[in-house]
Amino acid sequence: MPKPLITQAMIDAYDEYTHLTLDRRGFMEKLTLMAGSGAAAAAIVPLLAANAASAAIVAEDDRRLKAEDITYPGSGGDMKAYLVRPADQQGRLGTVIVIHENRGLNGHIRDVARRVALEGFVALAPDFLSPEGGTPADEDKARDMFSKLDPARTAANGVATVAYLKNYEHGNGKVGAIGFCWGGGTANMLAVNAPDLAASVAYYGAQPKAEDVPKIKAALLLHYAGLDQRINAGIDAFRKALDADHKEYSVYVYDGANHAFNNDTSAARYDKAAADLAWGRTIAFLKEKLA
């Protein structure tokens, strides 16, 4: 069977379904019209969605790493998290919070945390769904749970995460963050709410309000996808506010790339060239700011 043709309109419809108001039934009806049949639509959905069965870039049992599931004090309750650091660590290292997409702490984000640790950091991937019991195996259920999160408590849990890592025994006291999609917006808000955060990297993340920008102390690295009209609509106002308050930041827009271009488990949206370029910039930035 030939590989289904995936159009930009299909990708946009999926983005509307996963981030805005379109429900699954409405999405499938729209996709069926675009694809020409229900069978074609059914074949396309797995290519648009993240594939949990995709192979990890860094194996869970990679001997170069020490990895464990932990809990630590959050705001009003424990936070679940995945903690990874180099197995041969010498001295104290910079620490990086890896913030998940709107699917929770899944296998892909655990893989990203391992990638960060291999670059010479302590990586902590919190489960921000912990107040709701933690990330479920069903990613559609996980996505629905995000609407139940209290934004104020999420922000407080982020601040608590920074505090935990500042005092982590194998860390050097410098804390950075990297977030994707929902996590990109959360990384931006963490920069607003945590004055002790040294560096924040947001991949296609929603921008904070202009009036919140003066609270930011961290250096910012902002990655955007050229085709991501929904998120990109806020770039100019964010940039203007950052400039007005003389903040340290860099913005990169990757032409031709879609929202979630870094997620290599999504066949239709992953853009290797953009992902590799953004990742190289991210690691260089974190090494500079967390040394």
C-alpha positions as CSV (number, residue, x, y, z in Angstrom):
1,M,0.0,0.0,0.0
2,P,1.5,3.4,-1.0
3,K,2.2,5.9,1.8
4,P,-0.8,8.2,2.3
5,L,-0.4,11.8,1.1
6,I,-0.4,14.2,4.0
7,T,-1.2,17.8,3.3
8,Q,-0.6,20.9,5.3
9,A,-4.4,21.2,5.8
10,M,-4.4,17.8,7.5
11,I,-1.6,18.8,9.8
12,D,-3.4,22.0,10.6
13,A,-6.6,20.1,11.4
14,Y,-4.7,17.8,13.7
15,D,-3.2,20.8,15.5
16,E,-6.7,22.2,15.9
17,Y,-7.8,18.9,17.4
18,T,-4.9,18.6,19.8
19,H,-4.7,22.2,21.0
20,L,-7.9,24.0,20.2
21,T,-11.7,23.3,20.1
22,L,-12.0,20.5,17.5
23,D,-13.1,17.2,19.1
24,R,-12.0,13.8,17.8
25,R,-15.3,13.1,16.0
26,G,-15.1,16.5,14.2
27,F,-11.4,15.9,13.4
28,M,-12.1,12.5,11.9
29,E,-15.0,13.9,9.8
30,K,-12.8,16.7,8.5
31,L,-9.8,14.4,7.8
32,T,-12.1,11.9,6.0
33,L,-13.2,14.7,3.7
34,M,-9.6,15.7,3.0
35,A,-8.4,12.1,2.6
36,G,-11.3,10.9,0.4
37,S,-12.4,8.0,2.5
38,G,-12.6,6.7,6.1
39,A,-10.0,4.1,5.3
40,A,-7.5,6.7,4.1
41,A,-8.2,8.9,7.1
42,A,-7.6,5.9,9.4
43,A,-4.2,5.3,7.7
44,I,-3.2,8.9,8.0
45,V,-4.0,9.4,11.8
46,P,-1.0,7.4,13.0
47,L,1.3,9.4,10.9
48,L,0.0,12.7,12.3
49,A,0.0,11.5,15.9
50,A,3.0,10.7,18.0
51,N,3.9,7.0,17.9
52,A,4.6,5.6,21.4
53,A,6.2,2.5,19.8
54,S,8.9,4.5,18.0
55,A,12.4,3.5,19.0
56,A,14.2,5.7,21.5
57,I,17.3,7.6,20.4
58,V,18.9,6.7,23.7
59,A,18.0,3.3,25.2
60,E,16.4,3.1,28.6
61,D,19.3,0.9,29.9
62,D,22.1,2.9,28.3
63,R,25.1,2.2,30.6
64,R,26.4,5.7,30.2
65,L,23.5,7.0,32.3
66,K,22.0,6.6,35.8
67,A,18.2,6.9,35.5
68,E,15.4,6.6,38.1
69,D,11.9,7.5,38.8
70,I,11.6,9.8,41.8
71,T,9.2,12.0,43.8
72,Y,10.1,15.3,45.3
73,P,8.1,18.0,47.1
74,G,5.8,20.1,44.9
75,S,3.2,22.7,45.8
76,G,0.7,21.0,48.0
77,G,1.8,17.4,47.2
78,D,4.6,15.2,45.7
79,M,5.7,15.6,42.1
80,K,6.6,12.4,40.1
81,A,9.6,12.7,37.8
82,Y,12.2,10.9,35.8
83,L,15.8,11.8,36.8
84,V,18.8,11.1,34.7
85,R,22.5,11.9,35.0
86,P,25.8,10.7,33.5
87,A,27.0,7.4,35.1
88,D,30.6,8.7,35.1
89,Q,29.8,12.1,36.5
90,Q,32.8,14.0,37.9
91,G,31.9,17.0,40.0
92,R,28.7,18.9,40.0
93,L,26.8,19.5,36.8
94,G,24.2,22.1,35.6
95,T,20.7,20.8,35.9
96,V,17.9,21.0,33.3
97,I,14.2,20.6,33.7
98,V,12.7,18.8,30.7
99,I,9.0,19.8,30.3
100,H,6.7,17.5,28.4
101,E,4.1,18.2,25.7
102,N,0.4,18.0,26.4
103,R,0.6,14.2,26.5
104,G,2.4,14.1,29.8
105,L,5.6,12.4,30.9
106,N,5.7,9.7,28.2
107,G,8.5,7.6,26.6
108,H,9.5,10.3,24.2
109,I,10.1,12.9,26.9
110,R,12.0,10.4,28.9
111,D,14.2,9.8,25.9
112,V,14.7,13.5,25.5
113,A,15.8,13.7,29.2
114,R,18.4,10.9,28.5
115,R,19.7,12.9,25.5
116,V,20.1,16.0,27.7
117,A,22.0,13.9,30.3
118,L,24.3,12.6,27.7
119,E,25.3,16.1,26.9
120,G,26.7,16.5,30.4
121,F,23.7,17.6,32.5
122,V,21.5,16.3,35.3
123,A,18.1,16.1,33.6
124,L,14.8,16.0,35.5
125,A,11.6,15.4,33.6
126,P,8.7,16.3,36.0
127,D,5.2,14.9,35.5
128,F,3.0,18.0,35.7
129,L,0.0,15.8,35.7
130,S,1.0,14.6,39.2
131,P,-1.8,16.5,40.9
132,E,-4.3,14.5,38.8
133,G,-2.6,11.2,39.6
134,G,0.1,11.2,37.0
135,T,0.3,10.6,33.3
136,P,-1.9,7.7,32.1
137,A,-0.9,5.2,29.4
138,D,-3.7,6.5,27.1
139,E,-2.3,9.7,25.5
140,D,-5.8,10.9,24.6
141,K,-6.8,10.7,28.3
142,A,-3.6,12.5,29.2
143,R,-4.4,15.3,26.8
144,D,-7.9,15.7,28.3
145,M,-6.4,15.9,31.8
146,F,-4.5,19.1,31.0
147,S,-7.8,21.1,31.0
148,K,-8.2,20.1,34.7
149,L,-4.9,21.5,35.8
150,D,-4.9,24.7,37.9
151,P,-2.5,27.1,36.1
152,A,-1.4,28.6,39.4
153,R,-0.6,25.3,40.9
154,T,1.3,24.3,37.7
155,A,3.4,27.4,38.1
156,A,4.0,26.8,41.7
157,N,5.1,23.2,41.0
158,G,7.5,24.6,38.4
159,V,9.0,26.9,41.0
160,A,9.2,24.0,43.5
161,T,11.1,22.0,40.8
162,V,13.7,24.8,40.4
163,A,14.1,24.9,44.2
164,Y,14.6,21.1,44.3
165,L,17.3,21.2,41.6
166,K,19.1,24.2,43.1
167,N,19.8,22.0,46.2
168,Y,20.3,18.7,44.4
169,E,23.5,17.0,45.6
170,H,24.9,16.3,42.2
171,G,24.0,19.7,40.7
172,N,26.0,22.9,40.6
173,G,23.1,25.1,41.7
174,K,22.4,26.4,38.3
175,V,19.0,25.4,36.8
176,G,17.8,25.6,33.3
177,A,14.6,24.4,31.5
178,I,13.6,23.1,28.1
179,G,10.0,22.7,27.1
180,F,8.1,21.5,24.1
181,C,4.6,22.6,23.0
182,W,2.6,22.8,26.2
183,G,6.0,22.5,27.9
184,G,7.3,25.4,25.8
185,G,4.6,27.7,27.2
186,T,5.3,26.3,30.7
187,A,9.0,27.0,30.3
188,N,8.2,30.6,29.4
189,M,5.9,30.9,32.5
190,L,8.6,29.3,34.6
191,A,10.9,32.1,33.5
192,V,8.3,34.5,34.7
193,N,7.7,32.9,38.1
194,A,11.1,31.5,39.1
195,P,13.7,34.3,39.5
196,D,16.4,31.6,40.3
197,L,16.0,30.1,36.8
198,A,19.2,30.7,34.8
199,A,18.1,29.7,31.3
200,S,15.0,28.7,29.5
201,V,14.5,27.1,26.1
202,A,11.0,27.1,24.7
203,Y,10.1,25.1,21.6
204,Y,7.0,26.5,19.9
205,G,5.6,27.6,23.2
206,A,2.9,30.1,24.0
207,Q,4.2,33.4,25.1
208,P,3.6,35.1,28.5
209,K,1.7,38.4,28.7
210,A,3.7,41.5,28.0
211,E,3.1,42.8,31.6
212,D,4.8,39.6,33.0
213,V,8.0,40.0,31.0
214,P,9.7,42.4,33.5
215,K,9.7,39.5,36.0
216,I,11.9,37.4,33.8
217,K,15.5,37.0,34.9
218,A,16.6,34.0,32.9
219,A,18.2,34.1,29.5
220,L,15.8,32.9,26.8
221,L,16.2,30.8,23.7
222,L,13.0,30.6,21.7
223,H,12.4,28.1,18.8
224,Y,9.4,28.5,16.5
225,A,8.2,26.5,13.5
226,G,7.7,28.6,10.4
227,L,4.3,27.0,9.6
228,D,2.9,27.3,13.2
229,Q,0.6,30.3,12.7
230,R,-1.3,29.7,16.0
231,I,1.8,30.1,18.2
232,N,3.7,32.5,15.9
233,A,0.9,35.1,16.2
234,G,2.4,36.0,19.6
235,I,6.1,36.4,18.6
236,D,6.1,40.1,17.7
237,A,4.4,41.3,20.9
238,F,6.7,39.0,23.0
239,R,9.8,40.3,21.2
240,K,8.7,43.9,21.7
241,A,8.2,43.4,25.4
242,L,11.5,41.6,25.7
243,D,13.3,44.5,23.9
244,A,11.5,47.1,26.0
245,D,12.8,45.5,29.2
246,H,16.3,44.8,27.8
247,K,16.0,41.0,28.3
248,E,18.6,38.5,27.1
249,Y,17.0,36.4,24.4
250,S,17.4,34.8,21.0
251,V,14.6,33.9,18.6
252,Y,14.8,31.3,15.7
253,V,12.1,30.6,13.3
254,Y,12.6,27.4,11.2
255,D,11.1,27.9,7.8
256,G,8.9,25.2,6.4
257,A,8.7,23.4,9.8
258,N,5.5,22.5,11.6
259,H,4.6,22.7,15.3
260,A,6.2,19.8,17.1
261,F,9.0,19.6,14.6
262,N,11.3,18.2,17.2
263,N,9.2,15.2,18.1
264,D,10.8,12.3,16.1
265,T,7.9,10.0,17.0
266,S,5.5,11.9,14.7
267,A,6.2,11.0,11.1
268,A,4.3,13.8,9.5
269,R,5.5,16.7,11.6
270,Y,9.1,15.8,12.5
271,D,11.6,17.8,10.6
272,K,15.1,16.4,11.1
273,A,17.0,19.4,9.7
274,A,15.2,21.8,11.9
275,A,15.3,19.5,15.0
276,D,19.1,19.0,14.6
277,L,19.8,22.7,14.2
278,A,17.6,23.7,17.1
279,W,19.1,21.0,19.3
280,G,22.6,22.1,18.6
281,R,21.7,25.6,19.5
282,T,19.9,24.4,22.6
283,I,22.8,22.4,24.0
284,A,25.3,25.2,23.3
285,F,23.1,27.7,25.1
286,L,22.6,25.5,28.1
287,K,26.3,24.7,28.4
288,E,27.1,28.4,28.3
289,K,24.5,29.4,30.9
290,L,24.7,26.5,33.3
291,A,28.5,26.0,33.5
